[in-house]
Amino acid sequence: STQAKTLLADLVANGGGDVIAMAKAKGFESMDTGALESLVDAAIAADPDAWAKFKAGEQKAIGALVGAVMKSSKGKADGKAVTALLQAKANT
């Protein structure tokens, strides 16, 4: 991931360090489920056409929704978690 590459570059540049502390300092902690769900709901509301296509079985439509969540989270959301949440919502 981009975050991992950033941390690795910092580790090399600094000759080591506390990876956890560096990740927190850069805001790389994973998002909590509630925040992630809010972003997913907002992406669905913002692009009802992509949501309808995805629910109808068009798997490619999920890309627009995941992309919207990643953009609104400034890359902090876990793409796999977003995909899983969208799939769970589509199956309810």
PDB file as gemmi writes it, atoms N, CA and C in Angstrom:
CRYST1    1.000    1.000    1.000  90.00  90.00  90.00 P 1                      
ATOM      1  N   SER A   1       0.837  -1.189   0.000  1.00  0.00           N  
ATOM      2  CA  SER A   1       0.000   0.000   0.000  1.00  0.00           C  
ATOM      3  C   SER A   1       0.875   1.242   0.000  1.00  0.00           C  
ATOM      4  N   THR A   2       0.283   2.349  -0.317  1.00  0.00           N  
ATOM      5  CA  THR A   2       1.000   3.616  -0.311  1.00  0.00           C  
ATOM      6  C   THR A   2       1.478   3.948   1.097  1.00  0.00           C  
ATOM      7  N   GLN A   3       0.636   3.658   2.087  1.00  0.00           N  
ATOM      8  CA  GLN A   3       1.017   3.945   3.470  1.00  0.00           C  
ATOM      9  C   GLN A   3       2.234   3.127   3.882  1.00  0.00           C  
ATOM     10  N   ALA A   4       2.254   1.855   3.511  1.00  0.00           N  
ATOM     11  CA  ALA A   4       3.393   0.995   3.851  1.00  0.00           C  
ATOM     12  C   ALA A   4       4.671   1.506   3.198  1.00  0.00           C  
ATOM     13  N   LYS A   5       4.580   1.942   1.950  1.00  0.00           N  
ATOM     14  CA  LYS A   5       5.751   2.466   1.250  1.00  0.00           C  
ATOM     15  C   LYS A   5       6.258   3.734   1.926  1.00  0.00           C  
ATOM     16  N   THR A   6       5.330   4.586   2.353  1.00  0.00           N  
ATOM     17  CA  THR A   6       5.706   5.820   3.037  1.00  0.00           C  
ATOM     18  C   THR A   6       6.439   5.506   4.336  1.00  0.00           C  
ATOM     19  N   LEU A   7       5.889   4.565   5.111  1.00  0.00           N  
ATOM     20  CA  LEU A   7       6.523   4.191   6.378  1.00  0.00           C  
ATOM     21  C   LEU A   7       7.893   3.562   6.148  1.00  0.00           C  
ATOM     22  N   LEU A   8       8.004   2.708   5.141  1.00  0.00           N  
ATOM     23  CA  LEU A   8       9.283   2.068   4.839  1.00  0.00           C  
ATOM     24  C   LEU A   8      10.334   3.117   4.463  1.00  0.00           C  
ATOM     25  N   ALA A   9       9.944   4.076   3.637  1.00  0.00           N  
ATOM     26  CA  ALA A   9      10.869   5.138   3.240  1.00  0.00           C  
ATOM     27  C   ALA A   9      11.320   5.934   4.466  1.00  0.00           C  
ATOM     28  N   ASP A  10      10.387   6.224   5.379  1.00  0.00           N  
ATOM     29  CA  ASP A  10      10.734   6.955   6.597  1.00  0.00           C  
ATOM     30  C   ASP A  10      11.668   6.140   7.484  1.00  0.00           C  
ATOM     31  N   LEU A  11      11.404   4.831   7.593  1.00  0.00           N  
ATOM     32  CA  LEU A  11      12.271   3.962   8.394  1.00  0.00           C  
ATOM     33  C   LEU A  11      13.696   3.965   7.852  1.00  0.00           C  
ATOM     34  N   VAL A  12      13.815   3.860   6.537  1.00  0.00           N  
ATOM     35  CA  VAL A  12      15.133   3.852   5.903  1.00  0.00           C  
ATOM     36  C   VAL A  12      15.819   5.203   6.108  1.00  0.00           C  
ATOM     37  N   ALA A  13      15.080   6.291   5.888  1.00  0.00           N  
ATOM     38  CA  ALA A  13      15.651   7.633   6.016  1.00  0.00           C  
ATOM     39  C   ALA A  13      16.102   7.923   7.448  1.00  0.00           C  
ATOM     40  N   ASN A  14      15.353   7.394   8.427  1.00  0.00           N  
ATOM     41  CA  ASN A  14      15.663   7.664   9.833  1.00  0.00           C  
ATOM     42  C   ASN A  14      16.536   6.587  10.465  1.00  0.00           C  
ATOM     43  N   GLY A  15      16.887   5.566   9.706  1.00  0.00           N  
ATOM     44  CA  GLY A  15      17.695   4.490  10.252  1.00  0.00           C  
ATOM     45  C   GLY A  15      16.946   3.647  11.270  1.00  0.00           C  
ATOM     46  N   GLY A  16      15.644   3.521  11.096  1.00  0.00           N  
ATOM     47  CA  GLY A  16      14.817   2.722  12.008  1.00  0.00           C  
ATOM     48  C   GLY A  16      13.812   3.598  12.730  1.00  0.00           C  
ATOM     49  N   GLY A  17      13.165   3.012  13.723  1.00  0.00           N  
ATOM     50  CA  GLY A  17      12.188   3.770  14.497  1.00  0.00           C  
ATOM     51  C   GLY A  17      10.998   2.917  14.877  1.00  0.00           C  
ATOM     52  N   ASP A  18      10.072   3.532  15.577  1.00  0.00           N  
ATOM     53  CA  ASP A  18       8.855   2.865  16.034  1.00  0.00           C  
ATOM     54  C   ASP A  18       7.790   2.999  14.945  1.00  0.00           C  
ATOM     55  N   VAL A  19       7.536   1.911  14.250  1.00  0.00           N  
ATOM     56  CA  VAL A  19       6.602   1.936  13.121  1.00  0.00           C  
ATOM     57  C   VAL A  19       5.201   2.343  13.576  1.00  0.00           C  
ATOM     58  N   ILE A  20       4.755   1.829  14.720  1.00  0.00           N  
ATOM     59  CA  ILE A  20       3.412   2.150  15.220  1.00  0.00           C  
ATOM     60  C   ILE A  20       3.290   3.647  15.483  1.00  0.00           C  
ATOM     61  N   ALA A  21       4.291   4.216  16.149  1.00  0.00           N  
ATOM     62  CA  ALA A  21       4.266   5.652  16.444  1.00  0.00           C  
ATOM     63  C   ALA A  21       4.295   6.471  15.155  1.00  0.00           C  
ATOM     64  N   MET A  22       5.102   6.030  14.196  1.00  0.00           N  
ATOM     65  CA  MET A  22       5.184   6.746  12.919  1.00  0.00           C  
ATOM     66  C   MET A  22       3.845   6.695  12.186  1.00  0.00           C  
ATOM     67  N   ALA A  23       3.198   5.544  12.207  1.00  0.00           N  
ATOM     68  CA  ALA A  23       1.903   5.399  11.539  1.00  0.00           C  
ATOM     69  C   ALA A  23       0.869   6.313  12.182  1.00  0.00           C  
ATOM     70  N   LYS A  24       0.849   6.361  13.509  1.00  0.00           N  
ATOM     71  CA  LYS A  24      -0.104   7.232  14.211  1.00  0.00           C  
ATOM     72  C   LYS A  24       0.170   8.695  13.903  1.00  0.00           C  
ATOM     73  N   ALA A  25       1.442   9.077  13.869  1.00  0.00           N  
ATOM     74  CA  ALA A  25       1.814  10.462  13.594  1.00  0.00           C  
ATOM     75  C   ALA A  25       1.350  10.896  12.203  1.00  0.00           C  
ATOM     76  N   LYS A  26       1.321   9.963  11.274  1.00  0.00           N  
ATOM     77  CA  LYS A  26       0.890  10.273   9.907  1.00  0.00           C  
ATOM     78  C   LYS A  26      -0.610  10.067   9.704  1.00  0.00           C  
ATOM     79  N   GLY A  27      -1.309   9.631  10.751  1.00  0.00           N  
ATOM     80  CA  GLY A  27      -2.753   9.416  10.636  1.00  0.00           C  
ATOM     81  C   GLY A  27      -3.107   8.161   9.867  1.00  0.00           C  
ATOM     82  N   PHE A  28      -2.252   7.139   9.934  1.00  0.00           N  
ATOM     83  CA  PHE A  28      -2.473   5.915   9.165  1.00  0.00           C  
ATOM     84  C   PHE A  28      -3.255   4.841   9.916  1.00  0.00           C  
ATOM     85  N   GLU A  29      -3.776   5.158  11.104  1.00  0.00           N  
ATOM     86  CA  GLU A  29      -4.536   4.138  11.821  1.00  0.00           C  
ATOM     87  C   GLU A  29      -5.762   3.751  11.007  1.00  0.00           C  
ATOM     88  N   SER A  30      -6.203   2.525  11.197  1.00  0.00           N  
ATOM     89  CA  SER A  30      -7.391   2.095  10.470  1.00  0.00           C  
ATOM     90  C   SER A  30      -8.621   2.792  11.048  1.00  0.00           C  
ATOM     91  N   MET A  31      -9.603   2.989  10.208  1.00  0.00           N  
ATOM     92  CA  MET A  31     -10.825   3.677  10.614  1.00  0.00           C  
ATOM     93  C   MET A  31     -11.714   2.732  11.405  1.00  0.00           C  
ATOM     94  N   ASP A  32     -12.487   3.300  12.337  1.00  0.00           N  
ATOM     95  CA  ASP A  32     -13.423   2.443  13.052  1.00  0.00           C  
ATOM     96  C   ASP A  32     -14.619   2.148  12.153  1.00  0.00           C  
ATOM     97  N   THR A  33     -15.319   1.089  12.478  1.00  0.00           N  
ATOM     98  CA  THR A  33     -16.406   0.597  11.630  1.00  0.00           C  
ATOM     99  C   THR A  33     -17.511   1.624  11.460  1.00  0.00           C  
ATOM    100  N   GLY A  34     -17.835   2.350  12.513  1.00  0.00           N  
ATOM    101  CA  GLY A  34     -18.895   3.355  12.430  1.00  0.00           C  
ATOM    102  C   GLY A  34     -18.571   4.453  11.434  1.00  0.00           C  
ATOM    103  N   ALA A  35     -17.334   4.939  11.477  1.00  0.00           N  
ATOM    104  CA  ALA A  35     -16.908   5.988  10.546  1.00  0.00           C  
ATOM    105  C   ALA A  35     -16.911   5.456   9.121  1.00  0.00           C  
ATOM    106  N   LEU A  36     -16.444   4.232   8.957  1.00  0.00           N  
ATOM    107  CA  LEU A  36     -16.398   3.621   7.634  1.00  0.00           C  
ATOM    108  C   LEU A  36     -17.806   3.440   7.076  1.00  0.00           C  
ATOM    109  N   GLU A  37     -18.717   2.995   7.927  1.00  0.00           N  
ATOM    110  CA  GLU A  37     -20.092   2.787   7.480  1.00  0.00           C  
ATOM    111  C   GLU A  37     -20.737   4.105   7.049  1.00  0.00           C  
ATOM    112  N   SER A  38     -20.443   5.187   7.754  1.00  0.00           N  
ATOM    113  CA  SER A  38     -20.971   6.502   7.378  1.00  0.00           C  
ATOM    114  C   SER A  38     -20.475   6.920   5.999  1.00  0.00           C  
ATOM    115  N   LEU A  39     -19.189   6.678   5.732  1.00  0.00           N  
ATOM    116  CA  LEU A  39     -18.625   7.026   4.424  1.00  0.00           C  
ATOM    117  C   LEU A  39     -19.228   6.169   3.316  1.00  0.00           C  
ATOM    118  N   VAL A  40     -19.455   4.891   3.608  1.00  0.00           N  
ATOM    119  CA  VAL A  40     -20.068   3.994   2.623  1.00  0.00           C  
ATOM    120  C   VAL A  40     -21.494   4.455   2.324  1.00  0.00           C  
ATOM    121  N   ASP A  41     -22.251   4.789   3.367  1.00  0.00           N  
ATOM    122  CA  ASP A  41     -23.623   5.275   3.169  1.00  0.00           C  
ATOM    123  C   ASP A  41     -23.639   6.556   2.340  1.00  0.00           C  
ATOM    124  N   ALA A  42     -22.676   7.441   2.593  1.00  0.00           N  
ATOM    125  CA  ALA A  42     -22.592   8.691   1.834  1.00  0.00           C  
ATOM    126  C   ALA A  42     -22.263   8.413   0.367  1.00  0.00           C  
ATOM    127  N   ALA A  43     -21.377   7.452   0.112  1.00  0.00           N  
ATOM    128  CA  ALA A  43     -21.012   7.102  -1.267  1.00  0.00           C  
ATOM    129  C   ALA A  43     -22.215   6.521  -2.006  1.00  0.00           C  
ATOM    130  N   ILE A  44     -22.992   5.698  -1.315  1.00  0.00           N  
ATOM    131  CA  ILE A  44     -24.195   5.109  -1.915  1.00  0.00           C  
ATOM    132  C   ILE A  44     -25.200   6.209  -2.248  1.00  0.00           C  
ATOM    133  N   ALA A  45     -25.393   7.139  -1.313  1.00  0.00           N  
ATOM    134  CA  ALA A  45     -26.343   8.238  -1.526  1.00  0.00           C  
ATOM    135  C   ALA A  45     -25.890   9.150  -2.665  1.00  0.00           C  
ATOM    136  N   ALA A  46     -24.576   9.328  -2.796  1.00  0.00           N  
ATOM    137  CA  ALA A  46     -24.036  10.220  -3.822  1.00  0.00           C  
ATOM    138  C   ALA A  46     -24.062   9.609  -5.220  1.00  0.00           C  
ATOM    139  N   ASP A  47     -24.095   8.284  -5.310  1.00  0.00           N  
ATOM    140  CA  ASP A  47     -24.061   7.617  -6.617  1.00  0.00           C  
ATOM    141  C   ASP A  47     -25.072   6.466  -6.662  1.00  0.00           C  
ATOM    142  N   PRO A  48     -26.371   6.815  -6.642  1.00  0.00           N  
ATOM    143  CA  PRO A  48     -27.395   5.763  -6.618  1.00  0.00           C  
ATOM    144  C   PRO A  48     -27.376   4.872  -7.860  1.00  0.00           C  
ATOM    145  N   ASP A  49     -26.916   5.397  -8.995  1.00  0.00           N  
ATOM    146  CA  ASP A  49     -26.856   4.580 -10.212  1.00  0.00           C  
ATOM    147  C   ASP A  49     -25.841   3.445 -10.059  1.00  0.00           C  
ATOM    148  N   ALA A  50     -24.651   3.774  -9.551  1.00  0.00           N  
ATOM    149  CA  ALA A  50     -23.628   2.741  -9.342  1.00  0.00           C  
ATOM    150  C   ALA A  50     -24.122   1.720  -8.315  1.00  0.00           C  
ATOM    151  N   TRP A  51     -24.809   2.192  -7.277  1.00  0.00           N  
ATOM    152  CA  TRP A  51     -25.330   1.292  -6.248  1.00  0.00           C  
ATOM    153  C   TRP A  51     -26.374   0.348  -6.845  1.00  0.00           C  
ATOM    154  N   ALA A  52     -27.267   0.893  -7.660  1.00  0.00           N  
ATOM    155  CA  ALA A  52     -28.303   0.060  -8.285  1.00  0.00           C  
ATOM    156  C   ALA A  52     -27.668  -0.987  -9.202  1.00  0.00           C  
ATOM    157  N   LYS A  53     -26.674  -0.581  -9.974  1.00  0.00           N  
ATOM    158  CA  LYS A  53     -25.988  -1.524 -10.869  1.00  0.00           C  
ATOM    159  C   LYS A  53     -25.285  -2.617 -10.072  1.00  0.00           C  
ATOM    160  N   PHE A  54     -24.623  -2.220  -8.983  1.00  0.00           N  
ATOM    161  CA  PHE A  54     -23.922  -3.204  -8.154  1.00  0.00           C  
ATOM    162  C   PHE A  54     -24.911  -4.189  -7.535  1.00  0.00           C  
ATOM    163  N   LYS A  55     -26.014  -3.666  -7.012  1.00  0.00           N  
ATOM    164  CA  LYS A  55     -27.017  -4.546  -6.404  1.00  0.00           C  
ATOM    165  C   LYS A  55     -27.634  -5.487  -7.434  1.00  0.00           C  
ATOM    166  N   ALA A  56     -27.666  -5.047  -8.700  1.00  0.00           N  
ATOM    167  CA  ALA A  56     -28.223  -5.868  -9.776  1.00  0.00           C  
ATOM    168  C   ALA A  56     -27.218  -6.912 -10.272  1.00  0.00           C  
ATOM    169  N   GLY A  57     -26.022  -6.912  -9.696  1.00  0.00           N  
ATOM    170  CA  GLY A  57     -25.049  -7.934 -10.058  1.00  0.00           C  
ATOM    171  C   GLY A  57     -23.896  -7.466 -10.918  1.00  0.00           C  
ATOM    172  N   GLU A  58     -23.854  -6.182 -11.245  1.00  0.00           N  
ATOM    173  CA  GLU A  58     -22.759  -5.657 -12.070  1.00  0.00           C  
ATOM    174  C   GLU A  58     -21.566  -5.335 -11.160  1.00  0.00           C  
ATOM    175  N   GLN A  59     -20.650  -6.279 -11.057  1.00  0.00           N  
ATOM    176  CA  GLN A  59     -19.538  -6.173 -10.105  1.00  0.00           C  
ATOM    177  C   GLN A  59     -18.625  -4.971 -10.358  1.00  0.00           C  
ATOM    178  N   LYS A  60     -18.480  -4.561 -11.615  1.00  0.00           N  
ATOM    179  CA  LYS A  60     -17.589  -3.441 -11.919  1.00  0.00           C  
ATOM    180  C   LYS A  60     -18.070  -2.136 -11.290  1.00  0.00           C  
ATOM    181  N   ALA A  61     -19.363  -2.036 -11.024  1.00  0.00           N  
ATOM    182  CA  ALA A  61     -19.920  -0.802 -10.471  1.00  0.00           C  
ATOM    183  C   ALA A  61     -19.393  -0.513  -9.066  1.00  0.00           C  
ATOM    184  N   ILE A  62     -18.876  -1.529  -8.397  1.00  0.00           N  
ATOM    185  CA  ILE A  62     -18.370  -1.317  -7.035  1.00  0.00           C  
ATOM    186  C   ILE A  62     -17.153  -0.392  -7.030  1.00  0.00           C  
ATOM    187  N   GLY A  63     -16.432  -0.353  -8.140  1.00  0.00           N  
ATOM    188  CA  GLY A  63     -15.232   0.483  -8.215  1.00  0.00           C  
ATOM    189  C   GLY A  63     -15.509   1.948  -7.946  1.00  0.00           C  
ATOM    190  N   ALA A  64     -16.599   2.466  -8.495  1.00  0.00           N  
ATOM    191  CA  ALA A  64     -16.945   3.870  -8.284  1.00  0.00           C  
ATOM    192  C   ALA A  64     -17.259   4.135  -6.819  1.00  0.00           C  
ATOM    193  N   LEU A  65     -17.941   3.189  -6.186  1.00  0.00           N  
ATOM    194  CA  LEU A  65     -18.318   3.360  -4.783  1.00  0.00           C  
ATOM    195  C   LEU A  65     -17.094   3.275  -3.866  1.00  0.00           C  
ATOM    196  N   VAL A  66     -16.246   2.283  -4.099  1.00  0.00           N  
ATOM    197  CA  VAL A  66     -15.027   2.148  -3.292  1.00  0.00           C  
ATOM    198  C   VAL A  66     -14.142   3.380  -3.502  1.00  0.00           C  
ATOM    199  N   GLY A  67     -14.042   3.829  -4.743  1.00  0.00           N  
ATOM    200  CA  GLY A  67     -13.244   5.020  -5.042  1.00  0.00           C  
ATOM    201  C   GLY A  67     -13.744   6.254  -4.314  1.00  0.00           C  
ATOM    202  N   ALA A  68     -15.063   6.413  -4.243  1.00  0.00           N  
ATOM    203  CA  ALA A  68     -15.641   7.560  -3.541  1.00  0.00           C  
ATOM    204  C   ALA A  68     -15.319   7.506  -2.050  1.00  0.00           C  
ATOM    205  N   VAL A  69     -15.391   6.312  -1.466  1.00  0.00           N  
ATOM    206  CA  VAL A  69     -15.069   6.162  -0.038  1.00  0.00           C  
ATOM    207  C   VAL A  69     -13.587   6.453   0.196  1.00  0.00           C  
ATOM    208  N   MET A  70     -12.730   5.935  -0.673  1.00  0.00           N  
ATOM    209  CA  MET A  70     -11.292   6.172  -0.520  1.00  0.00           C  
ATOM    210  C   MET A  70     -10.978   7.667  -0.634  1.00  0.00           C  
ATOM    211  N   LYS A  71     -11.661   8.346  -1.553  1.00  0.00           N  
ATOM    212  CA  LYS A  71     -11.439   9.778  -1.732  1.00  0.00           C  
ATOM    213  C   LYS A  71     -11.901  10.550  -0.502  1.00  0.00           C  
ATOM    214  N   SER A  72     -13.094  10.238  -0.008  1.00  0.00           N  
ATOM    215  CA  SER A  72     -13.617  10.988   1.135  1.00  0.00           C  
ATOM    216  C   SER A  72     -12.851  10.685   2.421  1.00  0.00           C  
ATOM    217  N   SER A  73     -12.215   9.516   2.490  1.00  0.00           N  
ATOM    218  CA  SER A  73     -11.428   9.167   3.680  1.00  0.00           C  
ATOM    219  C   SER A  73      -9.964   9.578   3.523  1.00  0.00           C  
ATOM    220  N   LYS A  74      -9.643  10.198   2.394  1.00  0.00           N  
ATOM    221  CA  LYS A  74      -8.268  10.593   2.069  1.00  0.00           C  
ATOM    222  C   LYS A  74      -7.322   9.391   2.117  1.00  0.00           C  
ATOM    223  N   GLY A  75      -7.837   8.243   1.642  1.00  0.00           N  
ATOM    224  CA  GLY A  75      -7.024   7.039   1.545  1.00  0.00           C  
ATOM    225  C   GLY A  75      -6.881   6.253   2.837  1.00  0.00           C  
ATOM    226  N   LYS A  76      -7.558   6.678   3.902  1.00  0.00           N  
ATOM    227  CA  LYS A  76      -7.417   5.993   5.193  1.00  0.00           C  
ATOM    228  C   LYS A  76      -8.272   4.739   5.297  1.00  0.00           C  
ATOM    229  N   ALA A  77      -9.314   4.639   4.477  1.00  0.00           N  
ATOM    230  CA  ALA A  77     -10.193   3.469   4.546  1.00  0.00           C  
ATOM    231  C   ALA A  77      -9.491   2.249   3.962  1.00  0.00           C  
ATOM    232  N   ASP A  78      -9.788   1.093   4.506  1.00  0.00           N  
ATOM    233  CA  ASP A  78      -9.263  -0.173   3.995  1.00  0.00           C  
ATOM    234  C   ASP A  78     -10.174  -0.607   2.849  1.00  0.00           C  
ATOM    235  N   GLY A  79      -9.628  -0.678   1.644  1.00  0.00           N  
ATOM    236  CA  GLY A  79     -10.425  -1.025   0.470  1.00  0.00           C  
ATOM    237  C   GLY A  79     -11.154  -2.351   0.603  1.00  0.00           C  
ATOM    238  N   LYS A  80     -10.505  -3.333   1.229  1.00  0.00           N  
ATOM    239  CA  LYS A  80     -11.150  -4.641   1.416  1.00  0.00           C  
ATOM    240  C   LYS A  80     -12.328  -4.529   2.372  1.00  0.00           C  
ATOM    241  N   ALA A  81     -12.179  -3.716   3.417  1.00  0.00           N  
ATOM    242  CA  ALA A  81     -13.269  -3.525   4.374  1.00  0.00           C  
ATOM    243  C   ALA A  81     -14.435  -2.793   3.715  1.00  0.00           C  
ATOM    244  N   VAL A  82     -14.121  -1.813   2.862  1.00  0.00           N  
ATOM    245  CA  VAL A  82     -15.164  -1.075   2.142  1.00  0.00           C  
ATOM    246  C   VAL A  82     -15.927  -2.027   1.226  1.00  0.00           C  
ATOM    247  N   THR A  83     -15.195  -2.851   0.488  1.00  0.00           N  
ATOM    248  CA  THR A  83     -15.819  -3.818  -0.415  1.00  0.00           C  
ATOM    249  C   THR A  83     -16.709  -4.782   0.354  1.00  0.00           C  
ATOM    250  N   ALA A  84     -16.207  -5.297   1.471  1.00  0.00           N  
ATOM    251  CA  ALA A  84     -16.991  -6.235   2.284  1.00  0.00           C  
ATOM    252  C   ALA A  84     -18.258  -5.577   2.812  1.00  0.00           C  
ATOM    253  N   LEU A  85     -18.148  -4.322   3.234  1.00  0.00           N  
ATOM    254  CA  LEU A  85     -19.308  -3.602   3.757  1.00  0.00           C  
ATOM    255  C   LEU A  85     -20.339  -3.364   2.657  1.00  0.00           C  
ATOM    256  N   LEU A  86     -19.881  -2.991   1.473  1.00  0.00           N  
ATOM    257  CA  LEU A  86     -20.801  -2.794   0.346  1.00  0.00           C  
ATOM    258  C   LEU A  86     -21.499  -4.105  -0.017  1.00  0.00           C  
ATOM    259  N   GLN A  87     -20.751  -5.198  -0.036  1.00  0.00           N  
ATOM    260  CA  GLN A  87     -21.348  -6.495  -0.365  1.00  0.00           C  
ATOM    261  C   GLN A  87     -22.370  -6.905   0.687  1.00  0.00           C  
ATOM    262  N   ALA A  88     -22.061  -6.653   1.950  1.00  0.00           N  
ATOM    263  CA  ALA A  88     -23.003  -6.989   3.022  1.00  0.00           C  
ATOM    264  C   ALA A  88     -24.281  -6.168   2.890  1.00  0.00           C  
ATOM    265  N   LYS A  89     -24.139  -4.874   2.580  1.00  0.00           N  
ATOM    266  CA  LYS A  89     -25.315  -4.013   2.421  1.00  0.00           C  
ATOM    267  C   LYS A  89     -26.142  -4.431   1.205  1.00  0.00           C  
ATOM    268  N   ALA A  90     -25.478  -4.875   0.156  1.00  0.00           N  
ATOM    269  CA  ALA A  90     -26.190  -5.282  -1.058  1.00  0.00           C  
ATOM    270  C   ALA A  90     -26.991  -6.557  -0.836  1.00  0.00           C  
ATOM    271  N   ASN A  91     -26.553  -7.380   0.102  1.00  0.00           N  
ATOM    272  CA  ASN A  91     -27.214  -8.659   0.354  1.00  0.00           C  
ATOM    273  C   ASN A  91     -28.289  -8.589   1.427  1.00  0.00           C  
ATOM    274  N   THR A  92     -28.606  -7.379   1.888  1.00  0.00           N  
ATOM    275  CA  THR A  92     -29.647  -7.262   2.920  1.00  0.00           C  
ATOM    276  C   THR A  92     -30.929  -6.732   2.339  1.00  0.00           C  
TER     277      THR A  92                                                      
END                                                                             
